Amino acid sequence: MQLQQLSAGRGALTAVRMGEGRDLVLLHSLLADRFAFDPVLPKLAAKHRVTLFNLPGFHGSQPAMLALMDAYLAVIEDGFDEFGIAKDSVLIGNGFGGTVALAFALAHPERISKLVVSDAAAGFPREGREAFAVMAEKVADGGLGSIAEIAAKRVFSPAYLAAHPEKIEERKKVLMGIDPKAFQAACKILQEADLVPMLHHMKVPTLVVCGEFDQATPPALNKQIVDKIPGAKYIELPGCGHCPPLEQPEQFLAAIKEFVGL
């Protein structure tokens, strides 16, 4: 199968597509990019038409006009329209993409039929908000390359990173593909995220998957989502960090297989 390049709104949003069948939309993390889904893409695309969005400021997508969640949701909705995403689609978001996916499902439940949230939060405690402020400040002072080590430690479990120290340099290459101001804007959105009071209104069936050793959005934050959404299900992946599709692709696919219909 070949990747199809997509563009909406004169390049405001870019994406790639693979496969045929029911629509499945993927939203990546802040410290990763759409390539983090590469290890699971072939199996996802075996029965689905998979569309991987490049979030605003990532790999060709223009930065959002405002550092507001509503601005991101407008871009995502435009993408659904212009890319012809059907209303029985499945939406999967990891990290920041998971928070955006939660907000999108709350705002537009009619646009999707199922939601998978991987290693995300509906809101952050003080230490989490401070971590985003620190990263944004470091990027402002030293560029995105200055947070490569921080990013690697937040994305991968300690054991995995110890076995793969080259992942620090890999994170640096990924980060250099992000618009610095867009990164700072995303950090601001995550600092201000407060979806918890709205979660009980969720109308979309939801599965939450989380790595046991996720240091960016620990299991407690993911379980909070499950506790607040009626009927939501939770699966924890032993030994995994913040990005299961990248670190434990087979385990991630097994976790979502029944829910998504792989």
ChimeraX commands (.cxc) that place a marker at each C-alpha (Angstrom):
marker #1 position 0.00,0.00,0.00 radius 0.5
marker #1 position 1.17,3.51,-0.81 radius 0.5
marker #1 position 0.83,6.70,1.20 radius 0.5
marker #1 position -1.35,9.40,-0.32 radius 0.5
marker #1 position -0.41,13.00,0.47 radius 0.5
marker #1 position -3.33,15.25,1.45 radius 0.5
marker #1 position -3.68,18.99,1.95 radius 0.5
marker #1 position -6.63,21.08,3.13 radius 0.5
marker #1 position -7.21,24.83,3.23 radius 0.5
marker #1 position -4.34,25.67,0.89 radius 0.5
marker #1 position -1.88,23.81,3.08 radius 0.5
marker #1 position -3.31,24.89,6.43 radius 0.5
marker #1 position -3.52,21.18,7.29 radius 0.5
marker #1 position -1.51,18.36,5.76 radius 0.5
marker #1 position -2.00,14.64,6.18 radius 0.5
marker #1 position -1.19,11.26,4.71 radius 0.5
marker #1 position -3.59,8.43,3.96 radius 0.5
marker #1 position -3.28,4.68,3.52 radius 0.5
marker #1 position -5.70,1.81,3.04 radius 0.5
marker #1 position -9.39,1.35,2.26 radius 0.5
marker #1 position -12.45,0.79,4.44 radius 0.5
marker #1 position -13.89,2.49,7.48 radius 0.5
marker #1 position -12.22,5.81,8.26 radius 0.5
marker #1 position -9.68,5.86,11.07 radius 0.5
marker #1 position -8.05,9.19,11.98 radius 0.5
marker #1 position -4.77,9.45,13.92 radius 0.5
marker #1 position -3.57,12.49,15.91 radius 0.5
marker #1 position 0.03,12.43,17.11 radius 0.5
marker #1 position 1.74,13.60,20.30 radius 0.5
marker #1 position 3.48,16.92,20.93 radius 0.5
marker #1 position 6.90,15.31,21.42 radius 0.5
marker #1 position 6.47,12.90,18.53 radius 0.5
marker #1 position 4.92,13.32,15.08 radius 0.5
marker #1 position 2.82,11.27,12.70 radius 0.5
marker #1 position 5.78,8.98,12.04 radius 0.5
marker #1 position 5.34,7.60,15.57 radius 0.5
marker #1 position 2.41,5.61,14.15 radius 0.5
marker #1 position 4.52,4.01,11.41 radius 0.5
marker #1 position 5.03,0.70,13.28 radius 0.5
marker #1 position 1.25,0.15,13.53 radius 0.5
marker #1 position 0.17,1.76,10.25 radius 0.5
marker #1 position 0.23,-1.34,7.99 radius 0.5
marker #1 position -2.05,-3.34,10.29 radius 0.5
marker #1 position -4.37,-0.40,10.89 radius 0.5
marker #1 position -4.63,0.15,7.13 radius 0.5
marker #1 position -5.37,-3.51,6.39 radius 0.5
marker #1 position -9.09,-2.96,7.10 radius 0.5
marker #1 position -9.36,0.83,7.40 radius 0.5
marker #1 position -8.77,3.99,5.42 radius 0.5
marker #1 position -6.24,5.58,7.78 radius 0.5
marker #1 position -5.64,9.35,7.73 radius 0.5
marker #1 position -2.75,10.70,9.78 radius 0.5
marker #1 position -3.09,14.42,10.44 radius 0.5
marker #1 position -0.05,16.63,10.89 radius 0.5
marker #1 position -1.19,18.86,13.75 radius 0.5
marker #1 position -0.78,22.65,13.29 radius 0.5
marker #1 position 2.89,23.58,12.98 radius 0.5
marker #1 position 4.05,20.00,12.28 radius 0.5
marker #1 position 5.55,18.88,8.94 radius 0.5
marker #1 position 3.87,21.29,6.59 radius 0.5
marker #1 position 0.68,22.10,8.47 radius 0.5
marker #1 position 0.48,25.80,9.16 radius 0.5
marker #1 position 0.47,26.93,12.80 radius 0.5
marker #1 position -2.98,27.69,14.21 radius 0.5
marker #1 position -3.93,31.36,14.20 radius 0.5
marker #1 position -4.42,31.39,17.99 radius 0.5
marker #1 position -2.96,29.36,20.87 radius 0.5
marker #1 position -6.42,28.09,21.76 radius 0.5
marker #1 position -7.93,24.61,21.75 radius 0.5
marker #1 position -10.90,25.94,19.76 radius 0.5
marker #1 position -8.52,27.02,16.99 radius 0.5
marker #1 position -7.10,23.48,16.82 radius 0.5
marker #1 position -10.58,21.97,16.76 radius 0.5
marker #1 position -11.57,24.22,13.86 radius 0.5
marker #1 position -8.53,23.01,11.89 radius 0.5
marker #1 position -9.35,19.36,12.66 radius 0.5
marker #1 position -13.00,19.83,11.67 radius 0.5
marker #1 position -11.94,21.43,8.38 radius 0.5
marker #1 position -9.72,18.42,7.78 radius 0.5
marker #1 position -12.61,16.03,8.40 radius 0.5
marker #1 position -14.67,17.96,5.86 radius 0.5
marker #1 position -12.04,18.40,3.15 radius 0.5
marker #1 position -10.61,14.89,3.47 radius 0.5
marker #1 position -14.09,13.37,3.33 radius 0.5
marker #1 position -13.93,11.61,6.71 radius 0.5
marker #1 position -17.17,9.66,7.22 radius 0.5
marker #1 position -19.25,10.09,10.37 radius 0.5
marker #1 position -18.71,6.48,11.48 radius 0.5
marker #1 position -14.98,7.08,11.77 radius 0.5
marker #1 position -12.72,6.05,14.65 radius 0.5
marker #1 position -10.49,8.74,16.16 radius 0.5
marker #1 position -7.22,7.78,17.87 radius 0.5
marker #1 position -5.03,10.35,19.64 radius 0.5
marker #1 position -1.74,9.94,21.47 radius 0.5
marker #1 position -0.40,12.46,24.00 radius 0.5
marker #1 position -1.31,16.00,22.93 radius 0.5
marker #1 position -3.24,14.40,20.09 radius 0.5
marker #1 position -5.21,12.48,22.70 radius 0.5
marker #1 position -6.16,15.68,24.51 radius 0.5
marker #1 position -7.18,17.25,21.19 radius 0.5
marker #1 position -9.15,14.09,20.33 radius 0.5
marker #1 position -11.00,14.29,23.66 radius 0.5
marker #1 position -11.91,17.92,23.03 radius 0.5
marker #1 position -12.99,17.13,19.45 radius 0.5
marker #1 position -15.20,14.23,20.58 radius 0.5
marker #1 position -16.85,16.44,23.20 radius 0.5
marker #1 position -17.44,19.27,20.72 radius 0.5
marker #1 position -18.40,17.13,17.70 radius 0.5
marker #1 position -19.72,13.74,18.86 radius 0.5
marker #1 position -21.65,13.43,15.60 radius 0.5
marker #1 position -18.39,13.30,13.60 radius 0.5
marker #1 position -17.01,10.06,15.07 radius 0.5
marker #1 position -18.32,6.71,16.30 radius 0.5
marker #1 position -15.47,5.64,18.60 radius 0.5
marker #1 position -12.60,7.31,20.45 radius 0.5
marker #1 position -9.25,5.84,21.51 radius 0.5
marker #1 position -7.18,8.00,23.84 radius 0.5
marker #1 position -3.58,6.88,24.31 radius 0.5
marker #1 position -1.48,8.36,27.10 radius 0.5
marker #1 position -3.20,11.72,27.44 radius 0.5
marker #1 position -4.78,14.00,30.02 radius 0.5
marker #1 position -7.97,16.02,30.27 radius 0.5
marker #1 position -6.14,18.49,32.50 radius 0.5
marker #1 position -2.83,18.68,34.35 radius 0.5
marker #1 position -1.85,19.19,37.99 radius 0.5
marker #1 position 0.49,22.04,38.89 radius 0.5
marker #1 position 3.70,20.07,38.25 radius 0.5
marker #1 position 2.45,19.07,34.79 radius 0.5
marker #1 position 1.62,22.65,33.86 radius 0.5
marker #1 position 5.03,23.77,35.11 radius 0.5
marker #1 position 6.74,21.14,32.93 radius 0.5
marker #1 position 5.10,22.58,29.81 radius 0.5
marker #1 position 6.08,26.11,30.87 radius 0.5
marker #1 position 9.71,24.99,31.29 radius 0.5
marker #1 position 9.78,23.30,27.88 radius 0.5
marker #1 position 8.26,26.34,26.19 radius 0.5
marker #1 position 10.83,28.61,27.85 radius 0.5
marker #1 position 13.72,26.36,26.83 radius 0.5
marker #1 position 12.49,26.35,23.23 radius 0.5
marker #1 position 12.21,30.15,23.27 radius 0.5
marker #1 position 15.78,30.46,24.55 radius 0.5
marker #1 position 17.59,27.60,22.80 radius 0.5
marker #1 position 15.36,26.22,20.06 radius 0.5
marker #1 position 13.68,22.85,19.85 radius 0.5
marker #1 position 16.94,20.93,19.80 radius 0.5
marker #1 position 17.56,22.04,23.39 radius 0.5
marker #1 position 14.78,19.80,24.73 radius 0.5
marker #1 position 15.73,16.60,22.86 radius 0.5
marker #1 position 16.84,14.78,26.03 radius 0.5
marker #1 position 13.80,15.97,27.98 radius 0.5
marker #1 position 11.57,14.82,25.12 radius 0.5
marker #1 position 13.16,11.38,24.95 radius 0.5
marker #1 position 12.74,10.87,28.70 radius 0.5
marker #1 position 9.08,11.90,28.49 radius 0.5
marker #1 position 8.31,9.77,25.42 radius 0.5
marker #1 position 10.04,6.49,26.29 radius 0.5
marker #1 position 10.13,4.27,29.38 radius 0.5
marker #1 position 13.45,4.35,31.30 radius 0.5
marker #1 position 14.32,0.76,30.36 radius 0.5
marker #1 position 13.60,1.31,26.68 radius 0.5
marker #1 position 15.64,4.52,26.55 radius 0.5
marker #1 position 18.54,2.85,28.38 radius 0.5
marker #1 position 18.53,0.11,25.74 radius 0.5
marker #1 position 18.16,2.62,22.89 radius 0.5
marker #1 position 20.20,5.77,23.74 radius 0.5
marker #1 position 20.14,6.73,20.06 radius 0.5
marker #1 position 16.51,7.73,20.58 radius 0.5
marker #1 position 17.68,11.05,22.05 radius 0.5
marker #1 position 19.20,12.08,18.73 radius 0.5
marker #1 position 16.11,10.74,16.97 radius 0.5
marker #1 position 13.89,13.01,19.11 radius 0.5
marker #1 position 16.09,15.95,18.11 radius 0.5
marker #1 position 15.45,15.24,14.42 radius 0.5
marker #1 position 11.70,14.94,15.07 radius 0.5
marker #1 position 11.61,18.20,17.03 radius 0.5
marker #1 position 13.42,20.09,14.29 radius 0.5
marker #1 position 10.41,19.40,12.04 radius 0.5
marker #1 position 8.14,21.44,14.32 radius 0.5
marker #1 position 7.53,25.18,14.13 radius 0.5
marker #1 position 8.93,26.56,17.46 radius 0.5
marker #1 position 6.05,28.99,17.97 radius 0.5
marker #1 position 3.54,26.21,17.26 radius 0.5
marker #1 position 5.26,24.08,19.90 radius 0.5
marker #1 position 5.03,26.90,22.42 radius 0.5
marker #1 position 1.38,27.42,21.51 radius 0.5
marker #1 position 0.66,23.72,22.09 radius 0.5
marker #1 position 2.40,23.91,25.48 radius 0.5
marker #1 position 0.12,26.82,26.38 radius 0.5
marker #1 position -2.97,24.87,25.31 radius 0.5
marker #1 position -1.92,21.92,27.46 radius 0.5
marker #1 position -1.21,24.20,30.42 radius 0.5
marker #1 position -4.72,25.61,30.16 radius 0.5
marker #1 position -6.52,22.35,29.32 radius 0.5
marker #1 position -9.47,21.73,31.64 radius 0.5
marker #1 position -11.73,19.14,30.06 radius 0.5
marker #1 position -12.39,17.16,33.25 radius 0.5
marker #1 position -15.67,18.95,34.16 radius 0.5
marker #1 position -17.07,18.11,30.71 radius 0.5
marker #1 position -16.09,14.45,30.47 radius 0.5
marker #1 position -19.35,13.15,31.94 radius 0.5
marker #1 position -21.07,14.60,28.85 radius 0.5
marker #1 position -19.06,12.36,26.49 radius 0.5
marker #1 position -21.40,10.62,24.04 radius 0.5
marker #1 position -18.75,8.67,22.11 radius 0.5
marker #1 position -17.67,5.16,23.23 radius 0.5
marker #1 position -14.17,5.59,24.62 radius 0.5
marker #1 position -11.15,3.36,25.20 radius 0.5
marker #1 position -8.15,4.68,27.11 radius 0.5
marker #1 position -4.75,2.98,26.71 radius 0.5
marker #1 position -1.75,3.98,28.82 radius 0.5
marker #1 position 1.83,2.88,29.31 radius 0.5
marker #1 position 2.71,1.79,32.83 radius 0.5
marker #1 position 5.77,4.04,32.90 radius 0.5
marker #1 position 4.40,7.05,31.04 radius 0.5
marker #1 position 6.17,10.03,32.64 radius 0.5
marker #1 position 4.43,12.72,30.56 radius 0.5
marker #1 position 0.84,11.67,31.30 radius 0.5
marker #1 position 1.03,9.02,34.05 radius 0.5
marker #1 position -1.62,6.32,34.48 radius 0.5
marker #1 position -3.39,8.36,37.18 radius 0.5
marker #1 position -4.24,11.08,34.63 radius 0.5
marker #1 position -5.49,8.51,32.13 radius 0.5
marker #1 position -7.58,6.75,34.79 radius 0.5
marker #1 position -9.14,10.11,35.63 radius 0.5
marker #1 position -10.50,10.23,32.06 radius 0.5
marker #1 position -11.94,6.73,32.42 radius 0.5
marker #1 position -13.50,7.51,35.79 radius 0.5
marker #1 position -15.32,10.55,34.37 radius 0.5
marker #1 position -16.57,9.13,31.04 radius 0.5
marker #1 position -19.60,6.83,31.35 radius 0.5
marker #1 position -18.77,3.33,30.12 radius 0.5
marker #1 position -15.15,4.10,29.22 radius 0.5
marker #1 position -12.66,1.23,29.27 radius 0.5
marker #1 position -9.02,1.25,30.39 radius 0.5
marker #1 position -6.05,-0.89,29.35 radius 0.5
marker #1 position -2.56,-0.41,30.80 radius 0.5
marker #1 position 0.51,-1.66,28.93 radius 0.5
marker #1 position 3.15,-3.07,31.29 radius 0.5
marker #1 position 6.63,-1.59,30.94 radius 0.5
marker #1 position 5.62,0.96,28.30 radius 0.5
marker #1 position 6.17,4.72,28.15 radius 0.5
marker #1 position 4.23,7.63,26.65 radius 0.5
marker #1 position 4.05,6.44,23.03 radius 0.5
marker #1 position 2.86,2.81,22.78 radius 0.5
marker #1 position 2.55,2.75,18.96 radius 0.5
marker #1 position 6.27,3.49,18.80 radius 0.5
marker #1 position 7.60,1.59,21.81 radius 0.5
marker #1 position 5.23,-1.39,21.96 radius 0.5
marker #1 position 3.40,-1.53,18.61 radius 0.5
marker #1 position 2.20,-5.13,18.87 radius 0.5
marker #1 position 0.91,-4.65,22.41 radius 0.5
marker #1 position -0.83,-1.43,21.38 radius 0.5
marker #1 position -2.54,-3.14,18.44 radius 0.5
marker #1 position -3.66,-6.00,20.69 radius 0.5
marker #1 position -5.09,-3.50,23.19 radius 0.5
marker #1 position -7.26,-1.71,20.61 radius 0.5
marker #1 position -8.02,-4.67,18.32 radius 0.5
marker #1 position -11.48,-5.59,19.61 radius 0.5
marker #1 position -12.62,-2.02,20.24 radius 0.5
marker #1 position -11.53,-0.68,16.85 radius 0.5
marker #1 position -12.27,-3.82,14.85 radius 0.5
marker #1 position -8.87,-4.65,13.41 radius 0.5
marker link #1:1,2 radius 0.2
marker link #1:2,3 radius 0.2
marker link #1:3,4 radius 0.2
marker link #1:4,5 radius 0.2
marker link #1:5,6 radius 0.2
marker link #1:6,7 radius 0.2
marker link #1:7,8 radius 0.2
marker link #1:8,9 radius 0.2
marker link #1:9,10 radius 0.2
marker link #1:10,11 radius 0.2
marker link #1:11,12 radius 0.2
marker link #1:12,13 radius 0.2
marker link #1:13,14 radius 0.2
marker link #1:14,15 radius 0.2
marker link #1:15,16 radius 0.2
marker link #1:16,17 radius 0.2
marker link #1:17,18 radius 0.2
marker link #1:18,19 radius 0.2
marker link #1:19,20 radius 0.2
marker link #1:20,21 radius 0.2
marker link #1:21,22 radius 0.2
marker link #1:22,23 radius 0.2
marker link #1:23,24 radius 0.2
marker link #1:24,25 radius 0.2
marker link #1:25,26 radius 0.2
marker link #1:26,27 radius 0.2
marker link #1:27,28 radius 0.2
marker link #1:28,29 radius 0.2
marker link #1:29,30 radius 0.2
marker link #1:30,31 radius 0.2
marker link #1:31,32 radius 0.2
marker link #1:32,33 radius 0.2
marker link #1:33,34 radius 0.2
marker link #1:34,35 radius 0.2
marker link #1:35,36 radius 0.2
marker link #1:36,37 radius 0.2
marker link #1:37,38 radius 0.2
marker link #1:38,39 radius 0.2
marker link #1:39,40 radius 0.2
marker link #1:40,41 radius 0.2
marker link #1:41,42 radius 0.2
marker link #1:42,43 radius 0.2
marker link #1:43,44 radius 0.2
marker link #1:44,45 radius 0.2
marker link #1:45,46 radius 0.2
marker link #1:46,47 radius 0.2
marker link #1:47,48 radius 0.2
marker link #1:48,49 radius 0.2
marker link #1:49,50 radius 0.2
marker link #1:50,51 radius 0.2
marker link #1:51,52 radius 0.2
marker link #1:52,53 radius 0.2
marker link #1:53,54 radius 0.2
marker link #1:54,55 radius 0.2
marker link #1:55,56 radius 0.2
marker link #1:56,57 radius 0.2
marker link #1:57,58 radius 0.2
marker link #1:58,59 radius 0.2
marker link #1:59,60 radius 0.2
marker link #1:60,61 radius 0.2
marker link #1:61,62 radius 0.2
marker link #1:62,63 radius 0.2
marker link #1:63,64 radius 0.2
marker link #1:64,65 radius 0.2
marker link #1:65,66 radius 0.2
marker link #1:66,67 radius 0.2
marker link #1:67,68 radius 0.2
marker link #1:68,69 radius 0.2
marker link #1:69,70 radius 0.2
marker link #1:70,71 radius 0.2
marker link #1:71,72 radius 0.2
marker link #1:72,73 radius 0.2
marker link #1:73,74 radius 0.2
marker link #1:74,75 radius 0.2
marker link #1:75,76 radius 0.2
marker link #1:76,77 radius 0.2
marker link #1:77,78 radius 0.2
marker link #1:78,79 radius 0.2
marker link #1:79,80 radius 0.2
marker link #1:80,81 radius 0.2
marker link #1:81,82 radius 0.2
marker link #1:82,83 radius 0.2
marker link #1:83,84 radius 0.2
marker link #1:84,85 radius 0.2
marker link #1:85,86 radius 0.2
marker link #1:86,87 radius 0.2
marker link #1:87,88 radius 0.2
marker link #1:88,89 radius 0.2
marker link #1:89,90 radius 0.2
marker link #1:90,91 radius 0.2
marker link #1:91,92 radius 0.2
marker link #1:92,93 radius 0.2
marker link #1:93,94 radius 0.2
marker link #1:94,95 radius 0.2
marker link #1:95,96 radius 0.2
marker link #1:96,97 radius 0.2
marker link #1:97,98 radius 0.2
marker link #1:98,99 radius 0.2
marker link #1:99,100 radius 0.2
marker link #1:100,101 radius 0.2
marker link #1:101,102 radius 0.2
marker link #1:102,103 radius 0.2
marker link #1:103,104 radius 0.2
marker link #1:104,105 radius 0.2
marker link #1:105,106 radius 0.2
marker link #1:106,107 radius 0.2
marker link #1:107,108 radius 0.2
marker link #1:108,109 radius 0.2
marker link #1:109,110 radius 0.2
marker link #1:110,111 radius 0.2
marker link #1:111,112 radius 0.2
marker link #1:112,113 radius 0.2
marker link #1:113,114 radius 0.2
marker link #1:114,115 radius 0.2
marker link #1:115,116 radius 0.2
marker link #1:116,117 radius 0.2
marker link #1:117,118 radius 0.2
marker link #1:118,119 radius 0.2
marker link #1:119,120 radius 0.2
marker link #1:120,121 radius 0.2
marker link #1:121,122 radius 0.2
marker link #1:122,123 radius 0.2
marker link #1:123,124 radius 0.2
marker link #1:124,125 radius 0.2
marker link #1:125,126 radius 0.2
marker link #1:126,127 radius 0.2
marker link #1:127,128 radius 0.2
marker link #1:128,129 radius 0.2
marker link #1:129,130 radius 0.2
marker link #1:130,131 radius 0.2
marker link #1:131,132 radius 0.2
marker link #1:132,133 radius 0.2
marker link #1:133,134 radius 0.2
marker link #1:134,135 radius 0.2
marker link #1:135,136 radius 0.2
marker link #1:136,137 radius 0.2
marker link #1:137,138 radius 0.2
marker link #1:138,139 radius 0.2
marker link #1:139,140 radius 0.2
marker link #1:140,141 radius 0.2
marker link #1:141,142 radius 0.2
marker link #1:142,143 radius 0.2
marker link #1:143,144 radius 0.2
marker link #1:144,145 radius 0.2
marker link #1:145,146 radius 0.2
marker link #1:146,147 radius 0.2
marker link #1:147,148 radius 0.2
marker link #1:148,149 radius 0.2
marker link #1:149,150 radius 0.2
marker link #1:150,151 radius 0.2
marker link #1:151,152 radius 0.2
marker link #1:152,153 radius 0.2
marker link #1:153,154 radius 0.2
marker link #1:154,155 radius 0.2
marker link #1:155,156 radius 0.2
marker link #1:156,157 radius 0.2
marker link #1:157,158 radius 0.2
marker link #1:158,159 radius 0.2
marker link #1:159,160 radius 0.2
marker link #1:160,161 radius 0.2
marker link #1:161,162 radius 0.2
marker link #1:162,163 radius 0.2
marker link #1:163,164 radius 0.2
marker link #1:164,165 radius 0.2
marker link #1:165,166 radius 0.2
marker link #1:166,167 radius 0.2
marker link #1:167,168 radius 0.2
marker link #1:168,169 radius 0.2
marker link #1:169,170 radius 0.2
marker link #1:170,171 radius 0.2
marker link #1:171,172 radius 0.2
marker link #1:172,173 radius 0.2
marker link #1:173,174 radius 0.2
marker link #1:174,175 radius 0.2
marker link #1:175,176 radius 0.2
marker link #1:176,177 radius 0.2
marker link #1:177,178 radius 0.2
marker link #1:178,179 radius 0.2
marker link #1:179,180 radius 0.2
marker link #1:180,181 radius 0.2
marker link #1:181,182 radius 0.2
marker link #1:182,183 radius 0.2
marker link #1:183,184 radius 0.2
marker link #1:184,185 radius 0.2
marker link #1:185,186 radius 0.2
marker link #1:186,187 radius 0.2
marker link #1:187,188 radius 0.2
marker link #1:188,189 radius 0.2
marker link #1:189,190 radius 0.2
marker link #1:190,191 radius 0.2
marker link #1:191,192 radius 0.2
marker link #1:192,193 radius 0.2
marker link #1:193,194 radius 0.2
marker link #1:194,195 radius 0.2
marker link #1:195,196 radius 0.2
marker link #1:196,197 radius 0.2
marker link #1:197,198 radius 0.2
marker link #1:198,199 radius 0.2
marker link #1:199,200 radius 0.2
marker link #1:200,201 radius 0.2
marker link #1:201,202 radius 0.2
marker link #1:202,203 radius 0.2
marker link #1:203,204 radius 0.2
marker link #1:204,205 radius 0.2
marker link #1:205,206 radius 0.2
marker link #1:206,207 radius 0.2
marker link #1:207,208 radius 0.2
marker link #1:208,209 radius 0.2
marker link #1:209,210 radius 0.2
marker link #1:210,211 radius 0.2
marker link #1:211,212 radius 0.2
marker link #1:212,213 radius 0.2
marker link #1:213,214 radius 0.2
marker link #1:214,215 radius 0.2
marker link #1:215,216 radius 0.2
marker link #1:216,217 radius 0.2
marker link #1:217,218 radius 0.2
marker link #1:218,219 radius 0.2
marker link #1:219,220 radius 0.2
marker link #1:220,221 radius 0.2
marker link #1:221,222 radius 0.2
marker link #1:222,223 radius 0.2
marker link #1:223,224 radius 0.2
marker link #1:224,225 radius 0.2
marker link #1:225,226 radius 0.2
marker link #1:226,227 radius 0.2
marker link #1:227,228 radius 0.2
marker link #1:228,229 radius 0.2
marker link #1:229,230 radius 0.2
marker link #1:230,231 radius 0.2
marker link #1:231,232 radius 0.2
marker link #1:232,233 radius 0.2
marker link #1:233,234 radius 0.2
marker link #1:234,235 radius 0.2
marker link #1:235,236 radius 0.2
marker link #1:236,237 radius 0.2
marker link #1:237,238 radius 0.2
marker link #1:238,239 radius 0.2
marker link #1:239,240 radius 0.2
marker link #1:240,241 radius 0.2
marker link #1:241,242 radius 0.2
marker link #1:242,243 radius 0.2
marker link #1:243,244 radius 0.2
marker link #1:244,245 radius 0.2
marker link #1:245,246 radius 0.2
marker link #1:246,247 radius 0.2
marker link #1:247,248 radius 0.2
marker link #1:248,249 radius 0.2
marker link #1:249,250 radius 0.2
marker link #1:250,251 radius 0.2
marker link #1:251,252 radius 0.2
marker link #1:252,253 radius 0.2
marker link #1:253,254 radius 0.2
marker link #1:254,255 radius 0.2
marker link #1:255,256 radius 0.2
marker link #1:256,257 radius 0.2
marker link #1:257,258 radius 0.2
marker link #1:258,259 radius 0.2
marker link #1:259,260 radius 0.2
marker link #1:260,261 radius 0.2
marker link #1:261,262 radius 0.2
view
